[in-house]
Amino acid sequence: MFDIKFIVENPEKVKESAKHKNIEVDVDKIVKLYDEYKGKLVILEKLRARQNEVSKEIPNAKENKETILEEMKKVKEEIKTLEPQLEPLEKEIEELALFVPNPISATTPVGKDESENVVIKTHGEKPKFDFEPKDHATLGKALDIIDIERGTRTSGTRFYYLKNEAVLLEFALVQHIIHKLTKKGFHPIIPPVLVKEEAMYATGFFPADKNEIYSVNPNEDNLYLVGTSEVPLTMLHAEEILEDKNLPIRYCGFSTCFRREAGSYGKDTAGIIRVHQFDKIEMYSFCNPENSEKEHEMIRETEEEIMQDLGFHYQVINICSGDLGAPATKKYDIEVWIPTQNKFRELTSCSNCTDFQARRSKIRYKNAEGKNEYIHTLNGTAIAVARTLVAILENYQNADGSVNIPKVLIPYMGGLTVIKKP
């Protein structure tokens, strides 16, 4: 729930912010309904006050007791009429406010869509080949480590089997990154991947991205498969009051993620760049609002460290307002060079959601003065396994079709340094 008071007091600012993000919100209706709600509430409170006042007068009343009782009868009827009018008004205001996005940061570029995202940094150089490089799908099939055909036969398009050395690679990546993150103070978590509807609303994935989420047994279990462990990690402290002295509280959540990719028809149909199921490690931080910008930069720097560990050529993108989504005030993407596509592709992202998710999930902290305030939440991809495997296969391939293991992962590969054809 966005702060209703802020919406009512700053309607033009809220409209402008929603416009920047290409999100339609009926701010005028929210203000109108709130004024109506507030007006009725003021009347109701006056009636209740009068009722309490008179209840003290009645025992001492003599001459005008009947008049007072008649007045109380009318007051009681008015209260009875007004009370049921408030709840539906409040509910409608809350439902409309769910569509209000988090305002963008002063350092977020204003732009209509991804074409206006801003490159702020490029690292490394494109790999050079003295042969025609193969795409990851071709390599994966030839090496018998990715089976897309059987995955499609089993579950449909955008599914695959990960096999043999690719499985070892995944767990090598997971071990390397978990060790790195725990040294930085992140607590490892394996969260549930089925969550209640309220968790999706609390994190801002509902109502905006509802078409991207898989639902399980509607009208029975009413659970949803998460597209990122950001959702259950947020809910880890839902409705809690945290201590300022313990902040920041950092987690790294490993989970399988599920996405319908409903709006991606015809995009990335070959290979495993855009799939319905993949594993991911997500960084998550609950921090003091004063430190959230600094924390955001720390998460971005950590993502860059991982890219550098793997030897990737990459660029850092400051995401513009029109490509930002509802919860984030600012977001960075890191895109890695994919040789056979001759372009950079997104591998990680990290967002500062300020108090947007905290308000919805009722997470606060006790500040130095002992006052409870909403905390800030941040998230960032440490690794999305499928896309990282794509980048490794394409960037580390050899002329004979084999693929070298990145040096940083060799200690976790049982002595294996190269993946060769069986």
N, C-alpha and C positions, 0 to 999 in steps of 0.2 A: 504494500500500500504506500503510494507516494504521500508525502505530507500535504494533507488537504488544505491546511492553513496557508502553506506556501503557494499552492495553486490559486487559491482565492485572492490572496494579496498580490500575486504576481502573474496575472493571467496572460499578459502580453509576452512576458519572458518565457512562460511555459509553451505558448503557441509557437514562438520563434524556435525554441529548442526542438519541439516536435517536427517543425518544418525542416530544420536542418537534417533531421534523421529520416525524413520521408515517412513519418508516422502520422496517421490521421487520428486526432483526438478532439472531441467536442468539448473544449474548455469552457465555452460560454454556457453550455448546458450544465456543467459541473457547478459553475458559479451560481447559476440561477437556482438549481436544486438545493445548493448549500444555503443560500439566502432564505429559501422557503423553509428548509429544515431548522435553521437557526431562529427564524421568526416564530415558528411553532414551539420550539424548545423554550424560548424566553417566556412565552405566554404560559406554557405548562409549568415552568419553574415558579412563576408568580402565583399560579393557582395552588400549587403544592405549598408554597410559603404561607399563603392565606389560610389554607386548610390547617396547617400546623399551628398557626397563630390563633385561630378560632378554637381549636381543640383545647387550648389553655383557658379560653374565655368562658366556655360553656359551663363549667362547674360553678362559676361565680355569677353567671347571668341569672336575672330574675324577670325584670319587666320585658326585655326584648329577646328572651330565649327562643320563642317560636320564630321570630324574624331571622335570628342567627341560624337556626336549624334549617330554615327554608333556603337561606343563602348557601349553606353547606351542601344541601341537596343539589343545587344548581352547579356548584363548583365541582362536586363529585361527578356529575353527568358530563361536564365539559372536559374534565380530566379523562374520563372514560372514552370520550370521543377523540381526543387529541392523541393519546398514547399510541393507539394502533397505527396512526398516520406517520409516526416517526421512523419506525423500523423499515418499511419499504423505501422511504426516501433515503435513509442511510445506506441501505443495500444498493440502491441504484447509483448513488454517489461513489461508493466503493468499487462497483463494477466498472464504471466509467474511468475512475482513477487508475485502474489496473493497466490501462493503455497508455498512461502518461510515462514517457521515457525519462531516463536519467539525463539531466542537462550535460552538454558536452564540456570538456575542459577548455580552458583558455588556450591550451597548446594543441588542441585537436583541430586540424584543418577543416574548414567548411567546404564540402563538395557534394555533388549529386550522387555519385556511385563510385565503384572501385577504380574507375578510370582516373579519378582525382586523388587517389591515395598518394602519399609523398614518400619517396625513397630518402632516408636520412643517413644511410650508411651502407657501404659495400665492403665485403671482406674476401680476401683470397682472389684466386684466378681460375678461369675456366680450365677444366682438364683438357689435355691435348692427346689425341689419339692418332696413330699412324695407320689406322684401319677404320672401317665403317662401324661405329658402335651399334650394338643391338639394344632394343628396348627391354625393359625389365620383364615383360611378359614372355618374350622369346627366350631370354636367358633363364628365367624361372622354370620354363617347361623343359628346356634342353638339359638343365642341371637336375631336374626332378626334385625341385624344392618348392614350387608353387603349381598347384593343379586347379586351374580355373574351370576347365571343362567339367570335371567331376563335381566341383562346388556348385556349378550352375545346375547340373543334373539333380543334385541333392536338394538344393534350397532355392534355386532361381538365379537370375542375373545379379551381379555384384556380390556374389559369395565365392569363396575359394577355400582350398585346403592348403595349409602351410605344412611343409614336410621336411624331414631330414635336416640338412645343415641350416635351413632357414629357421627352423625351430630353435636350434642351438644359438643362432644369431639373435633371435628375439630375446632369449633368456640372458644372453651375454649383455645385450643392451640394457635390459632391466636391472641386472646386477650392477653394472657400471654406474648407472644413473642413480639407483637407490643409494649406493655407497657415497656418491658425490653429494646428494641432497641431505643425507643424514649428517654429514660433516658440516653442512651449512645450517643445521638446526631444524630441519624438516623431520617430522615424526611420520614414519611409514604407516599407511592405512590400507587395508583391503575392505572397501565399503560394500553395502548391498547395492545391487544394480537395478532392483525393482523398488520403486518408491511410490508413495501416495500422491494423489493429485495436488495436495496442498504444498508438497515439496517443489513441484514444477512451477506453481504460482509464486512461491516464496523466492525462487531464484530468478524469476523473470522469463522463463522459457514459455510459460503460458501467460496470457493468451496468444502472444505474437507468433510463436513457433510451434503451435500445437500440431500442425500438419506434418511436422518432421519427427514426431515422437511415436514410437510403437506403444499401443495400449494392449494390456493383457486381460482377457476375460471381462470385458465391459459388463457392468451391472452385477458382477459377481465379486471378483477380487478388486477390480477398479485400481489396478496398479499400472505403472508405466516403466518401460525400459529406458534407462538414462542414456543420453548421447554423450555424456561426460561425467566423470566422478565429481565435478564441481557441484552437482546437485546434492548428493548425499554428504559431501564434505561441508557444505553450507549448513545442512540440517543437523550436523553433529553437535552444534551449540544452539540450536533453535530454542527460543524462549528462555535463554540463560543470561545471567549477568556475570561478565568476566571481570577479573581484576586487572587494573591498568599495569600493575607491576609485573604481570605475567605476559604482557604483550611485547612483541608480536607472537602469536601462536601460529606455527607453520606446520602444514601437513603435506605429504606427498601420497596421493592415492593411486593405487594400481587397480585398474578395472577393465573389463570388456565393455565396449561402448556400442550403442546401436542407433543408427540413423536411417530414416526412410529415404532420404535424398529425393524427396517428392518434387522439388523444383529443379532437378538436374537432368531431366530427360534429354538424352542425346549427348550429354557431357561425359567425357572420360569413361566411355563404355568398355574400352580395352584395358586390361591390366587391373591393378589393385590400388589405384590412386583414390578412387571414389567408391567406397564399398559400404555395405549395410552393417558390417560387424568388424570391429578391430579393437586391439588392446592399446591402452594408453596410460601413461603416468602423468598425473596432473599435480602441479604445485598449487597450494592454496594458503592464503594468509589472512588471519584476523588481526587487524592492527589499529593502533591509535590514529584517529583522523589526521593529526598533525604530521604523521609519518608516512601516510599512504603513498604520496608521490615518490618518496625515497624508496619505499618498499617496491613500488612498481618498477623502478629502474633496476633494483636488485634482481627481480625476477627476470627481467629482460636480459640482464648481463649473464645470469645463470644459463638461460637458453642459448645465448651466444657461446658460452664456454662449451656447452655440449656440442654445438655445431662445429666449433674449432677442434674439439677432441676427435671428432669424426672426419676432420679434414675437408669439410664441405666449403664450396664457394657459395656465399649467400649474401642476401641484402636484407636490411631492416626497413620495415615500412611503418610509417605513422598513418594509421587508418583514418580516413576522412569521415565526417559526420554521416553522410548518406550511406556508408557501408558499415556503420558501427553497431547497430542493434540497440535494443532498448536498455539493457542493464548498465552498459559500460559508459563511463565518462571519457575514457581514453583507452586506446588499444594499439599494441604493436603486433605486427606479423613478421615472422622471419621466413623468407622464401629461399629455397635452395635450388641451385642450377641443376636442371635435368637435361643431359646432353642430347638425347634423341628427340626431345621436344624443342630444343634450342631456346629455352626460356626458364625463368625462375618459377617454382611452384611453392605454395605455402606449406610449411612443415610444422611450424608452431605459431602460437599467438599468446598474448598475455594482456589482461584487462584489469583496469582499476574501476570497480563498481561503486566506489565510495560507500554511502549508507543505503543505497537502493535495495540491496538484498537483505541487509540487516533490519530495515524497517518492516519488510514483508515477513521475515522469519523471527522478528522480535528478539534480536540479539543486541545486547547493550554491554557497556563496560562502566565500571565505577571510576570516575576520574579522580584526580588528586584532591579535589574539594569534596569528594564523597557523593557527587551527583551522578545519576545514571544517564548516560548518553548513548546514542546509537554508534556502533563500531563501524569501521570500514572493512570491506572484504575485497580481496584481489585473487586472481587466478592466472595460471599460465601453463601451457603444455611443456612438460619436460621432454616427452617423446610420444609421438603417435607412431606405433610400430609399423603399420603397413606402408605409410609414405616414407618412413625412414629406410625401410628395406628397399623400396624403389630407388631411393637416392644412392644407397650403398651399391646395389647391383649395377646401376648405370655408370656410376663414377669410378668404381673399382674394377671394372671388367678388363679382360685381356684379349688379345687377338685370337687366341685358341678357344674362346668362349668360357674360360674359367673366370673366377672372381676372387680377388684378394680380400682378406679379412682386414678391416682397419686395425692398425697396431694397438689401439687402446682396448680393443675387444679380444685380442688373442689370448690373454691370460684366462679368459672365461670359456675358451673354445676347446679345451682339452688337447692342446698342442696343434690344432688345425690352423693353418695359415692361409690356405686357399681352398675354394670350393671348385672341384673339378667335375667334369661329366662322368656319370657312373659307367 
